[in-house]
Amino acid sequence: MIHTLRTLVFIACTLFTAVAPALAQQQGSISGKVLDPDGLALPGATVTVTEQNTGFTRMVVTAQTGAYSVPSLTPGTYRLTVEMPGFSSLERTDLVLTAGMEMVLDLKTQLAGVQESVTVTGQSPLVERTSNKIGGTLSRKEIEEVPSNFRNFTALTQLIPGMTPNPAASTFEGGQVVANGTPSQQNVYLIDGMYNNDDRLGGSQGTQVRVVLDNIEEYQVLSNQFSAEYGGGAGAIINMVTRGGTNNLSGRAYTYFRDDKFNNRGHFLPATAAKPHERTLQAGFGLGGPIIKNRAHFYFTLERDNEDIAGQKRFPAAAAPLAKDMVGAFTVRATNYFGRGDLQLNEKNFFNVRWVLETAPTRGEGFNTNNQTIDAQTWESDWDHLVSGTHTTVVGDRGSNVIRVGRIGEELATGAQAFFDDNVKFIGFAGRDPYSIGQSNTHPSYVTGKGGSMVRTRIRTYVFDDSYSYFVPSLWGGEHTFKTGGGISFNQMPPRTTVDSGTFQFRSDAPYDPANPATYPFQFDVTVGPPNVEGFDVFSRDRRYYFFLEDKYRVSDNVTLNLGLRYDNQRQTPDGNKAFAPRAGVAWDVTGSGKTVVRGGVGKFYASPPVVLDLVLQQSGVLTRFPNVSINDPNSVVLRPDVILDSEGNRGVASLSAAGRAELNRLRDQVIAGSTFNRNPVVDSAGRQLPYTVSWSVGISHQVFSNSAVAVDYVANASRDQLGVIDLNEPVNRVRPGVNVFDPNGTIIPAAARATPFARVLQVQTSSAFDGDYKSLQLSFNKRMSSRWSGRMAYTLQQSHYVGLGNPDARRVWLDNDPRADYGRFVSDRRHVLATSGTWNPWRSLSIATVISAISGAAINETVGNDVNGDGDNNDRPIKGINDLTIPIRSETDSAGRAVINGLTGPGSFLVDMSFRYSIPLKAGFDSLDLFYDIFNLLNRENLVNPTGNRASSNFMISTAAQFARQMQFGIRVRF
């Protein structure tokens, strides 16, 4: 009893003294009981667990109940040995432990003399007996065999139920993932358990530092009901486990190649047009092995990625000659370095380090998904870096502690090409008058003009994380694995630089003509700041920390309770001190054989808004060094620009006149001098909290035969206290109420600024008005390789509701005085998502793999294309009797006759990808020559991209682009 009390006191003290960030350890565990021949507990037996490829070894002794637990194990292939005087030694080999896996192995020994030793070669259990989490893990074999277009890891995510992919247009473009109806911003990405999110925009852009496909040993997705150790987002936890060195020196050299000669013509390429040049060449080299056998190992890779991805764009006739049907390319020149080291210092201490560096200058960013002309195309310069270290300490037979530290860095510049030199290096204003650079021209169906905006973001994130596990074999009638810890991170942008030469907005696609008032711009927007600077710098510093306590409580051999409590805090959230997140789950091993497990749980999951929100609040405050200036007075000289030619000599691009420049300089000087205030500010709310999601599930997982398993789960969630941006000065009958109405007590607008004629006053809020919901039925099937084939299937039937449009930190609604009018279908809601993969080994080393993906169409928001209510937002939807006189409303309408948000559905997609692999054995120190042939979109299906829902566009609900036509890829790899 005294021992138990000391244990509980130690766990509690650890909870309140450990510090670290919202990430998880992503290691696995092996536990169970050792029994004698009569099925009775065998205390004092030595259990040795050895990673077969590295020789790293852990030893524990069984407790009085015969129970043992080996936590904090790195994913790998293990050998488990049980030894006890008077009994034969027992050995289990080839136990594959995946990331986060809780393997339970109960072992029965034999008396000595009957048999000296018993060795069993067996596979890992297909069903986790003690876990209620939902998700899945793809092995190295699957990653290598399953066709993945552009070798982009997001293609693998669709093989997990509950995950809705946004197909990637290249290695670097697109590839967002929506998990269980939550915005992609709320996903958390990890590399070997180390935080790897994009602090600028959260998980919406995927990982901060890219891990190339050849470096991924396992791909783990926790889509729901993960334990209290995991947090920082209400979406999925996506972890990439990297490859490491072993006791054998080995390496690989590879290249993957595709060319337009082997690709079908683009679906929207005019019949008379030549096929555009297109080529991708990815080449890499990897080497790993022992530094000291069984003690220290290394692994290093280098990959070069050259991509020229062709695309076609179609524009309406009204946009000519500024925007005409065209072909072009998205180009990338990237270099990726990766290094890993692992060390077992002694039987109690393990160290490892990870290092990733990538540079990736690109031209034509988003070419295949945006409506920019060549003059307006986006360029990007990107530098990403990650380094992390982990120290695992074994504490006796029952405890272990894991400490992780890391640093993530990024230098990202993206925007109008006018702010880059020819080498895609950021130059900013470069001594130029911002208004002389040229302006962006935004029309309903296209964007042209050389100028506009660009941001350069520096990210520096420092992470410290600690967790302690302790196994208690007998307490309160069962076994317990207590785990406690916490973390802290410093998430910084030192600084973010904005450069902006301004944007004109137009109501029609017709080129600008000073002689035709119908073509005049209706609004001009620009960020301004002090003259004679490279750009406008804003610094942001955030601090996040969390604590957690959890208990894996095996009430009996059949029933396990997973209980936990987590606390999250973010300094940039004003009222974020209430973020306690309880979680509870149950796993019931129905027969006790581990083949049928009923699981369920409920939990609360908080999400941390990205640092970009703080930047917006700083840059767009009531009094700011760099205000946003919006001109929408039709009599302003700014909205009477000059007309210039584009780079092809076509007339119709608007550029600021001399009078317009003078007026903007006057407004800028007034704001900077403090004689006036920002008329379009963005302000925070004192009561803003961390948004959260309450999620619950119930399901069953069942092993079918010896090598396959199925699972069926009902998963639902309710999002609460969600973020949104509301215009406090929303006009009523086109008249803005003014500061005395929306801020009568002076808590938002300072006294010195209350005389300002404010336009929009946007406030960032967390409110029940933004509540959403999700429900789904999720099915999965997984068959390991046997009888020459393996397979996986994931199907999700789902329905997701959201309020407004955009990422949570910038979510906007049509009617700011009635946000619930924007409650409706989530823009990423796709009712049916099916993905299935299979690998067949028909002959020798030949393997044929296929992925079939079928996804319902995404939502389209129908808008009128004009700011009808005069609130400064161009997101008005049509209303019966007002906007349907010439074009009928296609969306369903509400009781007020208004088109519902996202009331239209775009085209679905159906893809069949196929891969052929063949290995030729080699001699003279080489293992094999591997040949690859991949076909993507085998059926050459015309998978259309969503058309615009803007009724003012000539292309309203007319598809103008499609995903890729059939393409082929060839690869060759030498392994040694």
Disulfide bonds with the S-S distance in Angstrom:
none
